[in-house]
Structures are given as C-alpha cells and as structure tokens.
Amino acid sequence: MPMNAISVSHISKSFIIPHEKRDTLREWVASGFKPRKKDVLHAIDDVSFTVGQGESFGIIGRNGSGKSTLLKVLAGIYPVDSGKVVTNGKISPFLELGVGFNYDLSARDNVYLNGTVLGLSKAEIDDQFDEIIRFSELEQFVDQKLKNFSSGMQVRLAFSVAIKANADIYLMDEVLAVGDMAFQQKCFEVFRQFRRDGKILIFVSHDLASVRQFCDRSLYLKGGKAVLVGRTDEVLDRYVYEDQKAGAPVEVSAEQSPVAVPGKRTEQKTPVVVKKVRILDKQLKPAQRIATNDAMGIEIELEAQEPLADIVVGMMLKDSEGKPIFGTNTEILGYDLDLDPGLFTCRFIIEVMPIRQGPIQVTVAVHKRSSTEHFDWKDEAARFDIVAKQKNVGFVQIPVSFSGILN
C-alpha cells in the first residue's frame, strides 16, 4: 500500500484575467488589433503537502485564497502549470453538488442519472435507492420534478447520492453547510463512518469547528500560498490569530478562538519551556475535581534560559474529545510579560466555572509576542473533572430563578 494517499509537490496554477471585452469586429478594429490587456491570477503558488492513508485533511483560508481551485486540481478538473500531484485511490469530488442534474426529471430519475455519473452501476443504484431517498428525507417527493424542489432539497438529494460512491478519497467543498441542523448531524455521522472505514477526507470549509473536529492535519492558504501545514489545532489557531490581527470582520466562536498561541512549535532549542501545570481549587490549593460555578486556577511554571521580553502565555480548555471550550492568553487579557532567567510561575484565575460536569483537558503554550512560533506547547498538560452541584441538564450551569404570578 502506498505510504501517502495524496502527494502534492510544488504545484502552481494561474488564470488569465482579461481587462476588456471585444466581441465584434468593429471593437477589434477600433482597438487597432492590439492584444487585450490582461492580468495573471496566481490561484495556487508553489504549494506542497501530503495526506496519509486514512487521514482527514482540512484546507482553510479566506475567500479567494485558492481553496476551491486546489480541490479542483486534486480532482483532475484543472491541470497544473507546474509541479506534480500524485493520488492513490478512487476519488469522489463533492465540489458542486447537483451538477449534472436534469431539473425536468423526477428525483427518482436524477438518482439514477447522478449515480451513473459517479460510476455506480444500475444494479448498485437499485440496491441503494431506498436508502438514498430515506437519507435525503425526500420520500414524499421522489416522483416530483426536481425543478419544483428548493435548493436545499436538491443539495440533500445530491449529497445522499454522492456518499454512495465507493471511493477511497472524498473531496468536500463546503458540504458541511448541507441542510438543517438535524441533517448536518446525519452527515457528520457519515464522515465519522468514513474515518472508521479508513477513507481519506479532504475538507474545504469556513466552519472551523467542524474542521477541528474531523481533520487530523490542515493547510492554511493565503493568496494561493501555503502559510502553514500541520496539526489542525495549530493551523486553525494561526489562521484565526492572523484574522484577528488584521481586524477581519469575522465572528469568532469559542471553538474557533486562538488557543493560547497561534502558529507552530519552534524546531530550535527553546529559551523558555513549560515545566509544570497545576489545577487549583477556589482556595488556590492543588485539586483534581472542581465544582460547577466555583472559582479555580490554572498555574503554569516556566523556566527561562535567558532574559526574554514581550512573552505571551496562554491556555485552552478542551473536552474529553479534544474539542475546544475556551481559550485565552496574556496578550488578549492585556498583560505585558518579561522573563528573567530561572523559574517563573503565573496563574490564570477563572472566576466562575460554568461547565456542568465532565473531564477537562488543559493545553498551554508560550511564545514571543512578535512571533508566530511557539517556544513550547503542551497538549493535555493537565486534566481535571468538573462535578455538578445540581441535577440540571446540559453542558453549562446557568443561574436560574423561578417565581409564580397570581392572576
């Protein structure tokens, strides 16, 4: 079996963008038959990465960064100008779901049409037809013409057919926005099953929480160039951090916020390391169990080898699956931090722990304010359990009171 499912080596892809349009002979004569002015758009510029067998890989970046172009290159739709792409396995592209549908035909006919385009035989479609319609939740509309469907119904049908293509590599461009919340959860379970089956998933999405949940590694594209390739947590932290620094008008959720620090670990000998991380209760004593709505502390001990200025220390709380809950750092909190050689201890005090119950992981990191390379980064540096005080339902404990009103 090949070591990598996908190998991309120094690929580039450009497009010619003309500045003026000439459709008639008169327009050409008026221009003196001079060549049209044009620009060259470098959609992909010297990008390299690999995707291993059974790996899920995310591609993130702002609009126009080259994400969709890169997927179309991987799918073989666009040839590269330079470089090399090697894929090992059958590819199923989820790029423009529903392309090839005939809107004058029924949903039933379009299942067979689209399934054939995806390489399924009639016998295979026959065997899976009921499951496709059931998954798309369109049982009542199976014999209606597609032109009478809403756009959401059309995409659900296309998605339900596409997941039946028995492929090794699935290329997905913003398919995480398919349908309503309930349908999305069904899609997520399909993705989890793909992963359990060892399928390769390539995600392009602006839904950073889902990329963080499903992708082992990711690529951050900016202006067609690869900014960072690596662990998804680090890549997403770098992307969100740069967006915030640029003042981008994006809303950042807790799942998307920068962990303590964006970027990557430095490969050189580091001048400061994280030595210990301790969990403290509301009396600031070491603890492994914290009660809901109590105060708590996260104590981080650093060791500096030399004087350091403008240091940033941060932390991230994650649930048992590694999904981020909350993250902050000294820069976000408005603290300037300089270190002298030797040991230094700092604390993050959480005034109220609103999480109702469950195991919590703590990730900590340290870097220089002007750099995006970590001096040190510790995943699962500490763990603790949250114990509920009341028998309520849900993930967080919200203070609630009740009163009756006499009529």
Secondary structure, DSSP 4 states (H G I P E B T S, - for coil): --SEEEEEEEEEEEEEEESS---SHHHHHHTTTPPPPEEEEEEEEEEEEEEETT-EEEEE-STTSSHHHHHHHHTTSS--SEEEEEE-S-EEEESSTTTT--TTSBHHHHHHHHHHHTT--HHHHHHHHHHHHHHHT-GGGTTSBGGGS-HHHHHHHHHHHHTTS--SEEEEESGGG-SSHHHHHHHHHHHHHHHHTT-EEEEE-S-HHHHHHH-SEEEEEETTEEEEEEEHHHHHHHHHHHHHHTT------TTTS--SS-SEE-SSPPSEEEEEEEEE-TTS-B-SEEETT--EEEEEEEEESS-B-SEEEEEEEE-TT--EEEEEETTTTT----B-SEEEEEEEEES---B-SEEEEEEEEEEETT-SEEEEEEEEEEEEEEE-SS---SSB-----------
